[in-house]
């Protein structure tokens, strides 16, 4: 009879050990599942944000393309207007082809000036315009 009690006790202990091991496995699996679900949710959120950004960028690209097309049309109209003005007005065409005098070209030349001392030096070294020998026509 005592063997039977010992065997029953061992079986109970083994059964309890197996139950405890199963409980530990279930807890570990539950924790792993929670981590996996959180990771999946985080990744889903990132995917949704990326999709929203892609849609916004697509909308911006469409708007930029419309703006670019509008600008191209306006530029083409202006170029066409300039061509028609050049062709239509011979005086304008002749005037546009004349090279500016050297004295006038010099007015457009500006050295790179950095600082007050460089500006002072530029002003003191600047060659002033020479007065014209002929008085201006009125």
C-alpha positions in Angstrom: 0.0 0.0 0.0 2.8 2.4 0.8 4.2 1.7 -2.7 0.9 2.7 -4.1 1.0 6.0 -2.1 4.5 6.7 -3.2 3.7 6.0 -6.8 0.6 8.2 -6.6 2.7 10.9 -4.9 5.3 10.7 -7.7 2.6 10.7 -10.3 1.0 13.8 -8.7 4.4 15.5 -8.5 5.2 14.7 -12.1 1.7 15.8 -13.1 2.2 19.1 -11.2 5.6 19.5 -12.8 4.2 19.0 -16.2 1.4 21.4 -15.5 3.8 24.0 -14.2 6.1 23.5 -17.3 3.0 23.9 -19.6 2.0 27.0 -17.6 5.5 28.5 -18.1 5.4 27.6 -21.8 2.0 29.3 -22.2 3.3 32.4 -20.4 6.4 32.6 -22.6 4.3 32.1 -25.7 1.8 34.8 -24.6 4.7 37.3 -24.0 6.2 36.5 -27.4 2.8 36.8 -29.0 2.3 40.2 -27.4 5.7 41.4 -28.6 5.0 40.1 -32.1 1.6 41.8 -32.1 3.1 45.1 -31.0 5.8 44.9 -33.6 3.2 44.1 -36.3 1.0 47.1 -35.1 4.1 49.4 -35.2 5.0 48.3 -38.7 1.4 48.7 -39.9 1.4 52.2 -38.5 4.7 52.9 -40.4 3.2 51.5 -43.6 0.1 53.7 -43.2 2.3 56.8 -42.7 4.4 55.9 -45.7 1.3 55.5 -47.8 -0.1 58.8 -46.7 3.2 60.5 -47.5 3.3 58.9 -50.9 -0.2 60.2 -51.6 0.7 63.7 -50.5 3.8 63.6 -52.6 1.8 62.4 -55.6 -0.6 65.3 -55.1 2.3 67.7 -54.8 3.9 66.3 -58.0 0.6 66.8 -59.9 0.3 70.4 -58.6 3.9 71.1 -59.6 3.3 69.6 -63.1 0.3 71.8 -63.5 2.3 74.8 -62.5 5.2 73.9 -64.7 2.8 73.4 -67.7 1.2 76.8 -67.0 4.6 78.5 -66.8 5.7 76.8 -70.0 2.6 78.1 -71.8 3.2 81.6 -70.5 6.8 81.5 -71.5 5.9 80.2 -75.0 3.4 83.1 -75.4 6.0 85.6 -74.3 8.6 84.2 -76.6 6.1 84.3 -79.5 5.3 87.9 -78.6 9.0 88.8 -78.6 9.5 87.1 -82.0 6.5 88.9 -83.5 7.8 92.2 -82.1 11.3 91.6 -83.6 9.8 90.7 -86.9 7.2 93.4 -86.9 9.3 96.4 -85.9 12.5 96.8 -88.0 13.7 99.6 -85.8 13.4 97.5 -82.7 15.3 94.7 -84.5 18.0 97.1 -85.5 18.2 98.6 -82.0 18.3 95.2 -80.3 21.3 94.1 -82.4 23.4 97.2 -81.7 26.3 96.5 -79.3 26.4 98.9 -76.3 29.2 101.4 -76.1 32.2 100.4 -73.9 31.4 103.2 -71.4 27.8 101.8 -71.0 29.1 98.2 -70.7 31.4 99.4 -67.9 28.4 100.6 -65.9 27.2 97.0 -65.6 30.6 95.7 -64.4 30.7 95.4 -60.6 33.6 93.9 -58.7 33.0 91.5 -55.8 33.3 93.8 -52.8 33.4 92.4 -49.3 33.7 94.8 -46.4 33.9 98.6 -46.0 37.7 98.9 -46.8 37.2 97.1 -50.1 34.3 99.4 -50.9 36.4 102.4 -50.0 39.3 101.1 -52.2 36.8 100.5 -55.1 35.5 104.0 -54.9 38.9 105.6 -54.8 40.3 103.5 -57.7 37.2 103.8 -59.9 37.7 105.5 -63.2 35.1 108.2 -63.5 33.1 108.6 -66.7 34.7 111.2 -69.0 32.5 114.1 -70.1 31.4 113.9 -73.7 33.0 116.5 -76.0 29.6 117.1 -77.6 26.8 118.7 -75.6 23.7 116.5 -75.5 21.0 117.1 -78.1 17.8 118.7 -76.7 
